[in-house]
Amino acid sequence: MIYYTRRKKKAKRRQYELRRLRRLAKAKPRKKSYLVVTYTPKTLGIDESHTKEPTPYFQLTAPSDFRLLKNTEGCISFFKKLRSRKYAYKSEDGILRLLIDLKSVQHIDFASTMLLQSICDELEKTKPICLIYGSSPLKVSCKQYLLDSGFLDNKVNMAGKPYELSTTSENMKIAKGNEKLKDEQIKKLADMEKRIYKHLSGKDGQQYKRISIIKEICGNTVDWSKAEHDQWSLGMKFEEDKVIVVALDLGQGILESISRNFTEFIKDMLEKNSHVDILDGAFNRKYGSKSKLRNRNRGLPSIKHANTLGHIKDLVVLTNNVLLDFTTSENSRKFANHRSRAFSGTLYSWIVDSSCIKS
């Protein structure tokens, strides 16, 4: 009798599990998910009853120096763990959830907030959907920087209340698949350029005449980034006397995109050229592109030329396992020895100030 009772309970559990799986199979997939960021009641005065933390699973902790262009190795390690979803847990509704901890962040930069946003967008489009929960930096200046960067735009806190849109930043996302940017996308870029000019000169209605640089960078990423979810991101952060610009994609990276013939490959080996040298060579039109498209290797040199002429300043490129600084060459370095620790994608960061407009 005891054995029969246990067997019956097991049968009921199996029936319940089968019914649950059938319901999940019939359920319509969510058309839209959103990232939820929590703040402690002390920092924003949220009602404590609405700030109940999710189930305390493992939290992925961001490095205290959350500056991608300074602490590249530490930040890339964090972002790779985030993209892998290795630390996510699956809830009863079949959706993955992942907790990130930003409380200990002491330093932060715009490149990190842009990359974090792009990865969150990427995880929203994965199957199954992966939702990100997180805590804010306890350091007041870092918390404010996160708000000003626009990272919290179109997101809600644990009470379901949306954050105010940032007035000091602007960004756009464009899906690839078209050989040319659409008219509305070009207009958006032009409006962003006009805002740059007005911010730095105080004059309205005029366009900063370096839009071709952004279009060239966008062209490089749209054409051959091979990003899994086919999009690139462009962000601008308006500070007191300058504008920080970041453009990135989560594709294969420049070093995986260039094409070296056998002679070039042997020459690089004999000269013991590092990955930094090879990437620099790509910006000097030394190599072609694996896409074999005509004129495809002309974009990178034009971007470097713009920095040399002073049309933009402090150009830094982060791709695969190399950070290339075009202003201070001593900062250029290889930060990962193995592909598993490298960055899958390309990130451009530069600055525009009043001297760039005058040039």
N, C-alpha and C positions, 0 to 999 in steps of 0.2 A: 504493500500500500504506500509506504514511504517513497519507494522508487517510482511508483506510478505518479505520485503527486509531483515529484521533481521533474519527471519527464513532461508532465502536463504544463508545468510552469515554463519549461524550456520551449515547448511548442507555442505557447502563447507569446513568449518574447519574440520568437521567430516570425510569427504572424504580424505582430506589431511592427517589427522592423521592415517587413515586406510592404505593409501599408504605408509606412513613412517614406520609404524609397519611391513607391508609386506616386505619392503626393508631390514629392520633390521633382520627379520626372515630368509630371503634368504642369507643375507651376511655371508661370511665365517668368523669363529672366528679367532682372531689373534693368530698366532702360537707363537709369542714372543713379550713380552713387555719389557720395560726398565725403570729403575728409573732415574729420571731427578733431578739433584741437581743444584741449581742456586747459583752463586756467584755475589756479587756486583761489579760494574766496578772498584771501587777503590782498591779492594783487589787483583784482578787478571788481571786487565787491559783489560777486555773484552769490545768490542764495545758496547756502551750504547744502540744502536738500537736493539741489539740481547738479551738484558736482560730484556725484557718486562715481568713483573710479570703476572702470571695467574690471572684469575678473583678473586678479593679479597674476597673469602669465608672465613669461620672460619679457623684459623690456629691453629694446635695443637702444643703448646709450650713445648719444652723440659725443664726440671729443670736446673737451673744454675749450680748445682752440678750434673753433668751427669756421676757420677761414680756408677755403679751398686753395687759394693761391699762395698761402703761407704754409699751412700744415696739410700739404697735398696728400701725403701718405695716409695720415690718420683719417682724413675726410673721405678719401676714396675707399678705404677699408669699410667705413660705416655705410657708404652708399652701395657698395657691392652686396653687403649683407642685407640691406633693405630691398634691393632689386631681386635678390634670390628668393625672398619670401620664406627663407629657412626657419625663421623664428615666428612665423605667423601661426595662429591656431584657428581651427575650423569650428564654427558655431553650428547649432542645430539647423539653421536655415541654409547651410551649405556655403556660406560666405566666409572668406578668410578675414581675419582681423590681426592687426599687427600694432604693437605699442612702441612708440619711440619716446625717449626721455631726453628733453633739452634743458632740464633744470640746471645742470652744471656748466652750461655754456658761458664762457667768460669773454670770448671774442667771436665775431661773426662778420662775414662779408657778403656782398650781393651775389657773387658767383655761387656760393653755397645755397642761398635761399632759392635762386633760380633752378639749380640742379635738383634740389629737394622737391620743388614744385613739379618739375618735369617727370621725375620718377613717380611721384604720387599720381600724376595724370596717366602715366604708363600703367601703373598697377590697377587703376580704375578700369582699364580696357582688357585686362587679363581675364582668363577663365580658369577657375572661378574668380569673381570680383574680390579684390583685397582692399579692405578699408583700413585707414591709418588713424590711430588715436595717439595723442601726444600731450606732453606737458610743455609749458612755456619756460623760457629762461628765467631764473630767479633774479639775475642781474638786470636792473631796470633799463640800462642803456641797450642791452641786447634784446630785451623784450620789445622796446620801442622800435629798434631797428627791424625786427621781424614784422611789426605792424607797418612801418613805413615802406618796407620793400614790396608790399602788395601780396605777400605770401598768404595772408589771411583773407584776401578778397574772395567773396563768394563761398565762404566757409562759415560754419556755425560752431558755437560752443556746446557744452554738454546740456545746456538748457534749451538748445535748439534756436538760440538767438544769433542772427548773422552779425559778423563784425562789420564795422564801418569801412567803406572803401578807402583805400589809400589815395591821398591827393599828391603824394610826392613820388609816385612811380607809375609806370604804364607798361603793359606788356601785351604781346599778341602771339597767337599760335597759328601755324599754317600747315595743313596737311599736304604732303607731296602727292604726286600723281599727275600733275600738269607740267608741261614743259615750260610754261611761263606763269608768272604770278598773275592772278586775276585783277581786274580793274579796281575792285573794292579793296583788295589787299595792297595794291600800290598806293591807293588813296590813303589808306590807314598809315602806311609808312611815311607818306608825305606829311600827313597831319602830325605825326610824331616828330618829324624833322623840324616842322614849323615851331613846335613847342620847345625844342632844343634851342632854336635861334632866339625865341622870345625870352626864354629863361636866362640866357647868357648875355643878351644885348639889351633886353627891355623893349625891343621893337616888335610890333605885332604884324602879322600878315606876310612875313618873308620866310623863305625856306632856307635852311642850312644846306648849302650846295654840295653835300657829300653823300647824298642818298645812294649814289652808285656804289659806294663801299658796302653799305648794308645789303644792297641788292646782290652784289657779287658774293658776299658771304652766304646769303640766303640761297643763291643759285648753287653754290657748292654743296650745301647740305640737302637741298631739295632734289638735286640731280642724282647724287650718288652716295648718300649717307647709308642707305639700306637699313634705316631704322625699322624696328619690328612693327611699330604702329604708325609709321609714315608721317611724322610731323617734326617740325623744329620750332624752337621758341626764341623770341626776342624780347628782352626786357630793358627798361631804362629807369634809373633811379636819379632823381633830381636833387642835388645837394646845393649848398649855398653858392659855390663858385664854379661848379662843374657838373657834368652829367656822366654817370657810369653806365656803360652799355655792355650787355652780355647777350651773346647769341650762341645757341647750342643745339645739338641733336644727339640722340641716343643710338646712333648707328654703329658702323664698324670702325670709324676712326680714319684719320688721314694715312697713317702708316700701313693700314690694311688696304688702302685704296690706290696708292701709287703703284706704278708698274716699273720695275727695273729689268732691263734686258740682261743677258748673261754677262756681257762685258762690264756693265755698270756694277753688277753684283760682285764680280771678281775684284774689280777695282776697289769697291768699298771694303772688301775683306782684306786686301793687301795693304790698304791705307789705314786699316783698323778704324774705320769710321764708326762712330757710336750712333745710337739711335737719334741723339740730338743733332748730329751732323747730317744724318739722312733726312730728318724732318726739315732742317734748315735748307737742305738742298731742294726739297719740294717747293719751298717758297722762293727759290732762285731759279725755278723752271729747269731743274736738272733732270727730273723724271717726268714720265707721262702718267696717265691714269689708266687703271685696269678697265675702265669703261670703253677705252679706245675712241671716245667721242672727240670730234674735231674741236680744237681750242679748249679742251677741258682743263688743261694744265696752266692756263693763263690767269685764272682767278686768284690763286694764292700769291703770285708775285705782285699783283696789283694791290692786294691788301697790305703787304709788307711795304710797298712803295708809298702808300698813303701815310703810314706811320713815319717813314723816313722824311717825307716832305712836311710833316707837322700838321697834316689835315686831321689826324687823330693822334692820341698820345698813349703811352704806357700799354701798348699792345702786347697781350699775353695769349698764347695758344696752348691749350691742354688737350692732348689726345693720346690714346693708348697708354704708353708708359713714359711719356715725355712731357715736360713743361718747358715751353720755349718763350723766353722773355726777349722781346726785340729792342727793349730800351736798356736793360741791364743784363748783359750776356752772362755775367757771373751767376745770375739766378737760374739760368737754364740748366736743366738736369734730367736725368733718367731716374724716376722714383720707384720703379718696380722692375724686378729682374725676371718675373714670370708673368705670362699672359693672364693667369688666374687672378693676379693682384692688380692688373692694369684697368684702365678706364675704357669702357666700350662706348665710344662716342667722341665728339669734338666740341670744345668750348672755346669761344673767343671772348676776350674781355678787353675793353679799352675805355679811354676817357676823352671827353670833349670839353674844352674850356674856351674862354674868350679868345685866346691866342690861336686856336684852331680855326675860328671863324675869320679872323683877320688874315690868316695865311691863304 
